[in-house]
Amino acid sequence: MSNQKPDGRLARLLTRLIEPVAPSLALSRDKAMVQRRMLASMGGYQGAGRGSRGKDFRINSSDAVEAIRYDATRMSFIARDMIRNNPRAVKVRRQLRNVVVGAGIRPSIQWLGAEGEAGKKRRAKVEKLIRAHCETKAFDADGLLNLFGQQGLSFGSIVADGEVLLRRRMRKISDGFPLNFQVQVLEADFLDKRVDGRLSNGNTAVQGIEFNRIGQRVAYHLYRAHPGSNQHLMQSSSRVDARNIIHAFAVDRPGQQRGVSWFAPVITLLHELQKYQDGQVKRQEIAAMFAAVFQSSSHSTEIEKDMAELSPGALLEIGSDETMTFTDPPEVDGYEAFMRVTDRVIAAGVGLTYEGYTGDYTGVNYSSARMGRMDTDPNVRDWQQNLMIAQICHGIGGWIEEAIDDIADVSPDEYELSWTPPARPVVDPTKDYPANVTAVQSGQKSRRQAIREAGEDPTRVEAEIAEERQWEAENSIVLTSNSGAKAGASSDKGDKNETG
């Protein structure tokens, strides 16, 4: 049987039909076909999938938009189901959310405006408005979370669905909120995917996201209710200005316009591993059973009366025509080693350490813990800086600045909002804190940088230190933390001098 593909036979047939009429054209076609076969056989990389070992490769030339168009939504549905039912999926999302957002990525103000008493009052006014609005449930359009809770909810949605929408809802002063807006967190399901392609206004849409002629996002077409709710009922979507929407997702390919579930590389493995574990649990249940098969010619009712219960050290008397056969429960071998290796693959696929993902710290010491942190901390910083802060926090910061300008008449030019992610827990304080001291003293790291890395606002910490120093001077108390001061230097209350 010929190994030639059908399209090759068709090409040769076409050449034979052309040959009597145009021999030169037929010859050119033959030469071109030979050259194509030679080029196809010249590939030197097994990874290109031309050999039998690469026949399972899925070669897809689609761009970043088309590659995820048909599977992204389905994978997010599967990921949500796994988060409801699969303990490993629950742990992945919770662990990623804890290390990236934790208790919240906090805003702080660097004042750029006028100095003096007037400047302090204006700064205090801005700080008070931010605290009163963002650190309370007034921030949430659903009235459940503050800013930090919404950060965690948003990042958790990104892990499960690959993307999340935050919508600004404008409010009147009479509504009683400190600032004139609230934020609503929406799943990407709200996007009307039917709005796609060339639009009547000359713009282009990609699954509900509208772009202008130079590729800027100008609007989002959103349903008024979640498509999966009983309020949907074939409703139409409305066009929402892009200035009121934050669309956050991890950008993995140039030209990507929507996100993909972070569970995508491990969905199948998580599902199969859970089925394997369920089977092993059932097998252990069977192995724990101690059963016996009793054979006798007597009636079953008589056997039940005469049969005694098995107990430790008991002797069971049976007749000469009766037999007792005990079952041989199955053994469970290799379970722990297999689970450990597979869990390592899953942890690597989602960017976590095996120990953090499983809670198994067997054999871990300071050096191995530090090495694990060295591998994962760059991932955490990337997600914090380039996803949460760059996309979500800066977008919310712009809304805050607009609202403060409207409410308090304080221009965004007078201050700068910066965002401080939560500090990562240190592996060993007795070693990590002295390393920070050395880095600051040697000039490799600024004191403010060290404070920010600890998850604190340098301005707030410095203000508290200044307040403490003033209190120490007024009470003639010198603590070891104030190495530059001398006891009794500012006061004659010598009897209060002490070192702490």
N, C-alpha and C positions, 0 to 999 in steps of 0.2 A: 504494500500500500504506500502511496506517495506521501512524503512528509511536507510537500508544498501546501501552503495555505490556499484557500479558495480564491482570495483576491489575487494571488500570484498566477493561478491558472487563468483567471479572467484577463489579467494583463497580457499573458502570452497569446490568448485567443484574439484579443484586440490587435496585437501586433501582426498576427497572421492575416487578419482581415485588411490591415492597412498596407501590408507588403506589396500586393500586386498593383496597387494604385500609386503608392508613394514609397518606393524602396528606401530612399535616403531617410525619410522620417521614421520608418520601421527600424533602420539600423541605429539611428540616434536613440530610439526608445530602448533597444536592446543594450546599448552601451550604458545608458542611464540606469537601467535595472541592475546591471552587473556592478556598477559603482556603488549603488545603494546597498547591495548585499555585502560588498566588501567593507563599507563603512560600518554597517551594523555589526559585523563580526570583529571589528577592531577594538571594541571596548575592553579596557584592561582592569576594570573594577568589578569585583564580585558583588559589592554592595549596590551596583546598579540594577541587580535583579534579573540579569539576562540568563543566568544559569538555573539549573534545577533547584539549587539551594535557595534561590530568591523568588521562587514562584508564588510565595505567599505575600510578597510585598504588595502594598496597595499604592500604586503610582497615580497621583492625582495632580493635575496641572492647574487646578482651579485657583483663583486668587483668594485672598483672605476673607472676602465677603462670601463667595460661593462655597468655599470649603466647609463653612459652618452653617450655611443657610438651612439645610434640611435636618440636621442632627442636633443643633445646639438646644433647641427647646425640648426635644425628647430627652436628651441627657439630663437637663435640669429637672424634669419630672421624675426621672429615675433616681437622681441624687436626693431629691426631697423625700422620696419613699424610703431610701436607705437611711436617711437621717431620722426618720420616724421609727425604723425597725432594726437597723443594724448598729450594734454598739460601737463598732470600730469607726463607722462614719460619724457617729455622734462625737466620738473622741477627737477625730481629725478636725472637725469644724470648731469644737470648743477650744482645742489646744491652739489652733491658728488664731482664733479670735483673742484668746488670752495673751499670747505673746506679742501680737501686733497692736491691739487696742487696749487690752487690760481695763483699767479703771477710767481710761479716756485720754485722748490727745488734747492737752489743755492750751487755750490761747493765753498769750501774755502781750502786754503793750510796751512798746518802746516809744516814749514821748519825743516828738520832734518839734513841737510847737513852742510857744512862749514859755520862758522860765518864770520864776517868782511865784508869788501867792496865787495870781490869776491862773497861771499855767497848772499849778497843783490842783486847783479846784476843777478845772476843765478835765484834767486827766482822771481825777477821782470820780467825776460824773460819768465818764466813759466806762471806767472799770465797774462802777455800780450798775449801770445799765446792762453790761455784758453778764455780770453775775446774776442779776435779777431775772434776766430773760433766758440765757443759755444754760444756766445751772439749775433750772426748775422745769417743771412740766409745761410751762407756758411756751416753751420752744417747739413742742410737738403738736402737730395739727390733730393728732388722735388723743392728745392729753394723757399719754402714758409714760413717756420717756423725756429725759433732758438731752442736751447735746451729746453727752458722752454715751448715753444709752443708745442714741440713734447711730453713733459711730460704730458701736459693736454690732447693732442690728444690720447696718449697711455692709460691714465687712463679712459678717456671716452669710448674708445673701450673695455676696460676690463669690465666696467659696462654693456655695451650693449651686448657684445659677450662672456664675461667671460674670454677672453684671447686676447693677441696681440703679434705680432712678430716685432722685430726691427732688421734690417739687416745692417751690416757694409759693405759699399761699398768703396773699396780701390781706392785711386786717386794718380796720379803722381804729382811730385813737379811742373811740367810744367803746371798743371791745374790751378795753382794760388791760391789755398786755403791755409790758415795758417797752417793747419794740413793735413796729407795725407789720410784722410778718410771722408766719409759722412755717415749719418744714414738715412735709409728709413723705415718708419712705414708701416707695412703690416697687413691687416686683416688675421685672421687664415684661411680664405677660400683658401689662397695660398697653404696650406698643401695638398699634394697629398695623399688622404685617401686610394687610391688603394695600396699604398706601406704599407703592413700590414702583420704581421706574420714573419715566419722565412725567412731570406734572404740568397742569395747564398754565401755571404762572411762569414756566420756563425753568423752574428748579428741578432737582432730581431727588428722589426718595429711595432709601434703603430700609425696607421693613419698618416703616413708620417714622424714620428719621429723615428730616428734610434738609437738603444742602443747597446752597446757592451756586451761582456759576463759577465761583472760585473755590468751591469745596468747603465753605464754612457751614457749620450747623446753625440753622436759623429757626427751626421749629421741630416740635415732636408731636406726633398725632397719637393721642392717648384716649383710651376708653374711659368713660366716667365711672365704671365699676369693673371689678376684676372679671375677666371672661369666664372664670370658673365659678362665679357666684350665681345665686338665683336671681340677682338683680340685673344681670347682664341682658338677657332677652333680646339678642340680635341688635344691640344698640349701635349707633354710629359713634365715631370718634370725633374729638375736637382738636383743633390746632392750638398748641401751646407754644408761646414764644420761648426760644432756647435760653433766654436770659433768666427764665424761671425754672430751669431744669439743670440738674447735675447728673450726668450719665457717667458712672464710674465703672471701669473694668480694666483688667490687666491686658496691655497691648503686647501681644506676642509676635505679630507679623506686621510689616508695613502695609498700610491700607486697610487694616482691620477696623471695622465700625461697630462691632458688638462683641460681647465676651462669651467665653465657653466655660462650663463648669470645671472647677479645679479637680473634680473627681474623675474627669474623663480618662486619664491614663490608668486609673486603678479601679474603675467601676466593676469591670468583669472579675478582677482578682478578688475584690472585696466580697462580691456576691458568691463566688465559688468557694472562697475560704469559709464564709459563714455556713454554707451548706455542708462543707466538710466537717466543721466543728460540731454542727448539729448532729451529724451522723456519728461522730465519735462520742458525743454525750449519750446518745441512745445506746451505742455499743457498750459504754461503761455501765449504763443502767442494767443492761442484760448481764454483763460480767459480774455485777454485784449480786445478782440473784443466785441463790443456792437452791436448786430444784432436784427432784427425784421422780422417776417413773416407776410406779408400783404395779406389778402384774400379778393377777390372781384369778382363780376360777370362781371365786365367791361373787355374790351379788354386790353391786356398788353400795347399796344401803348398809349391808352388813360391814363392809370395809370401813365406811365412815364411822361406825360405832366403835370398832375395834382399834382404829388407827390412832396412835398417840402423837402429840405434837413434838417436834424436834426441839430440844433444848440443850444447852452446853452440858456435855458429859452423859447425855441420855443414851439408854440402850433400847433398841427397837426389836421386838421379837416377831418373827414372821414364820409362816408355815413352810413345810418342806416343798410344797407345790407353788410357793410364791417367790417372786424375785423382786429386788429393789435395785434400780439402775440410776446412778447420779449423772447429771449433765456435766459437760466440760465447758465452762464459760469461755468465751473468746478473750484473748489477751490484747492489750492495747500497747503497741510498740511504735516507737519513733514519732509519737504525736507531738511532744514538746519541741523536739529539734525541728520538725517540719514547720510548726507554727512560728517558731522564732525566726527562721530564715525567711518565710513568706511575709511576716510582719516587717522585717527589715526592708524588703522590696517596696511595700506599701508606704512606709515612712519616707523612704527616699523619693518616691513618686510624688509626695505632697510637700516635700521640703522640710520635714521634721527629723529629729534624731529618733532612733529606735527607742531609746530610753524615755524621751519625753512623750512619745506616741503611746507606748505600752505601759509606762510606769515601772518597768523592769530595770532596776539599777544593779543587778547582780554583777559583781566584778568590776564596778566602776570606781576609779580613784580620781584624785584631783586632776592629774594630767589628761586622762581620757575624757573627763568631763569638760576640761578646757578645750580640747581638740574638737569635741562635738559642738561646743558653742562657737568655736572659730569657723566651723562649717555652716552653721545655721544662722548666726548673727547677721552676716551679709544679706541673707534672704529677708530677715525681719526688717533690717534697715531699708532695704529696697521697697518692701511693701509699705512701710511707714512713710517714707519720703516721697516715693514716686507714684504711689497709689492713693493712700489715705490723705496725706497732706497736700500733695500737688493737685489732686483731682477734687476731693471732697472738702477738706478743711479750707483751702484757699477759695473755693467757690462759696462756701458758707461765710467765710470772712468778708468777701465782697458784699454779700447781702447784709451782713452786720454793719459794715461801714456805710452803706446807703441808708439803712434805717436810722443809725445814729445821726447822720447828717440831717435827715428829715425831722427827727424827734428833738434832738438836743442842739442842732445847728453847730456841730463840731465837724469840721472838714476832715476827710481821710488824709489830707496832707499834713495834719498836725500829729499824727501818730502812725505807728506801723504794727500790724498784728503778726506775731510769730507764734508757732505751734510747737509744743514740747511733747514728744511721745513719752509713754511711761518707761521708767527705768527697767532694764532687764535685771532680775535677781542675780547677785554675784554668786560665784561658785564657792569661794572661800574668802570671807571678809578679812581674815587675818593676813591674806596675801594680796587680795585685790585692792584694798584701800591704801596700803603703803605704796603700791605701784602707782596709784593716782597721785599721791603726794610727791613721789619722785618725778613723775612726768610734769607736774606743775612747777616744781622747783627748778627743774632743768630747762624749762622753757619749751618743752615739746607739746605742752597742752596749756591752754589758758585756764584760769580759775573758773571763769564763766562757762567754758566748754565742759569742764568736769561737773559743774552744777547741772547743766542741761542734760548731760549723759546720765545723771542720777534721776532724771525725770522732774526736776524742779525748775522754777522760774528764777533766773539769776537776780532780776530786779527785786523780786519779793524777798529772796533770801538775804540779799544785801541790806534791804530796809530793816529786816528783823535783826540782823547782826548789828547795825547802827543803833537800833533801839536798845539792844542788850548792852552795848558798850556804854551808852549814856547812863543806863541804870547802874552799871558797875561803877562808873566814875562817881555818880551821885551818892552811892552807898559804900564807897571805898572797898569794893570787893574785886579782887583780881582772880580770874579763872585761868587755867592753863591754856585755854583756847585763845586768850588775849596775851600772847607772848611779849608784845611790845610795851605793855603797861607796867607800872610799878605800883605796888601797894602804898596807899596813902598819898599818892602824887596829887590827887585832886581834892582831897578832903582831909580834915583833921580827925575824922572818926576812926582813930587807930584801933580801937577795940573791936571794930568790925572786920578788919583785914583778915583774909583767909585765902587759901589756895585750893582750887577744886579741879 
